[in-house]
């Protein structure tokens, strides 16, 4: 893991990872609230973060001063089982964290491009700067909705982009998507990649050491701070 700047946090189990990771993220949010009176956290969906979300939801934070948003979202309604907003609502915005403000990326728009324009404005007005970003990663090396087969991958990964949110069309993504741009993710004060299992560790090793064309590598190359990798087998 020496090819790029990152810090590796290894845990013996998913439970230990969730506890350790949530304590660290909580500390980042507490510090942000103390420094500027508010904090913003962007989180990812997928199958990995549920336990982490439930653990974080119980952390003693002034959640009323925290805004939670999404790294990316499918162009589906919040009541869809594939909605990241639905996942976050059911697992993170509970317990202590029920007091947090939530800004989703989806809106009932004619198309994903219209929804992305709305989300771009909302993120710019209400969520920036991002104090903490929690990313996931697929076995194809994608993070956020930066899929290897995305039509507009170059624009998504432009580290100097002005856009906050862009639409994504990728066959591997199934539905159209909305995603924060690399430029906004890279500017966050704390950036974490949460992965579990031997296969994802192999993919990340390949991205960092031998296959820089995998989209996740771009986060490590352009992040303003060293990326924190949290892993359990």
N, C-alpha and C positions, 0 to 999 in steps of 0.2 A: 504493500500500500504506500510506497514511497514515491510513486510517479507524480503525484499531484498533492496539493495541500489538503489534508483531511485529518481528522482525529477519529480513531476507532474505539468504539465502546462495545464490548462483548459481554453478553449475559448468558447464564446457564439455561434459562428457560424464558418462555414468553411472559410469564408472570413477573419474573425478576426484571425483565426488560421494561415492561409496562410501568412498574413501580419506579425504577431508576430514571427512566426517560421522562415520566410525568413530573417527577420532582425537579428535574433540570428545566423543563419547559415552564413549569410554574415559577421557578426562580427568575427566568427571563421576563416573564410577564409582570411579576411583582416589581422588579427593578424598573421596567418601563413605566409602570403606573407611578412609581415614586419619582421618576425623573421628569415625566411630562404630563402626568395626570391621567394618562390613558395608555392602552396597549392594543395592538392588533396581531392576531394569530391567523395564519392561512394554513389549512389542513387539506389532506388528500383523502380520497376514497379507497375503494378496493376491499379485499378480504383481510388484509393484515391489521389495520389500525383499531378495530373494534375494542379490544381489551385495553389498549392504551387510552382510547377516548373515555371509556368508562372509569378508568383509574384517574385520569386528569380531571374528570367532572367533579371529583370529590376533594380536590386540592383547595386549600383555604386561600383564595385570592379575592380581591375586590372585583368580582366578575362583572358588576354593573359598569365598570370602567373598561371592560375588555370587549373588543369587536372581534368576532370570529367570521372568517370568510373561507372561501374554497380556492385551492390551487387550480382545480379544473372541475368540470361538470359535463355530464351528458345532456344533450338537448332533449330532456324528458321532464315531465312534470314532477314536482316534489313527492307526489304519492306513488310514483313508479318504484318498483323494487330495485331499479338500477340507478336511482337518483342518489348522488352524493349528499345532497342537502337532506334527504330523508335519513341517510345513514348517520349524519352528524346530529340531526335532531333527536334521533332515537338513542344515541349512545353518548354524545358529548354534551349536548345542551340539556342536561339533566342535573339533579342534585344541586350542588353549589353553583355549577355553571349554567343553570337555568336562567340566571340573571343576566347573562351575556347578551350583547347585541349581535344579531346574525345578518350578514349580507350575502345572499346567494348570487350565483351568476346566471341562472336560468330566469327567463321571463316568458310569458305566453305571447311570443312574437310570431310574425308570419314565417320567419326563417331564422336560422342560427346566426346569420350575419347581422340581422336587426337586433337579436338578443345580445350579441357581442358588443354592439355599439352602446346599448343601454348599460350593460355591465361595466364597460370601460369607463363610462362617466361616473357610475356609482362607486367603483373602486377608487377612482381618482379623488372623488369628493370625500369619501367616508373611511377609507381603509389604509391609505398611505400616510406615512411610511410603514412598511411591514416590520414589526419587531421580531417575529418568529415565523418561519415557514417549515412545515413538516411535509416532506416529500416521500412518496413511495417509488417503487420501480417494478416494471414487469420483466419477465424473462426474455423479452426481446430488446431490453435495454432502454425502454421508454420511461420517462418520468414526466409528471404533469400530463399533458396530452401531446407531448412531443414524440409522436410515433414515427418510427423509421420510414413508413410509407405515407406520411402526411403530405398532402399536396403542396403545402406552403411551409415546409419545415425550415427553410432558410429564413423566412420572415419570423417564424416563431423563435428561432435561436439567435436572432440578431441582438447582440448585447447592447446596442445603442438605440434600440427601437423606442419610439415615443409612446406606442400603444401600451395600455395596461392589460387589456384582454383582447384576444383574437379568436375567430372561429377556426375550427379544425375539421377537415374532411380526410378521413383515412379509413380504408377498408378494414384494417385490423381493429379500429375503434368501434366498429359496428354503427352506432348512431353518430351523427355530427356532434362535435364537442365545442366547449368553450374553455379557454385556458388562460391563466396568467402568462404573460410573456417571460422569456428568460431574463430580459432586462429588469423586470420588476422583482422577480425571484432573487436575482443576483444581488440586488441592492438591500436585501433584508439584513437586519442586524444579527440574526441567528438563523442558520440554515441546517436542517437535519434531514438525513436520509434514513428512513426506518424500513429495514428489510429483515426477513426471517427465512431460514432454510439454506441448505447447502447449495442448491441450484442458483439462487439469487446471489449468493456470495461469489460463486464462480463467474456469473455474468458481470458483477461489479468489478471483480479483479481483472477480467478481460477488458472492460471499458477503461480502467485506470492504467493498466500496464501494457496492453497490446492492441486494443481496438478503439482508438479515440473517436471513430465515426459513430459509435453507439451514442444516442442522444443524451443519455444521462451524463456523459463525460463533459458536455458543455457547461453544466452547472458547476462542476469542479474547476473548470478552466476560467470561468468568469465571475465566480462568487467573490464578493467584497470581503468575506471572512472565510476562514477554513471551514469546510463542510464537516459536520459532525455525523458520523455513521453509527447507527445503533443497530446491532445485529444479535439475534439469538438463533440457535440451531432448530 
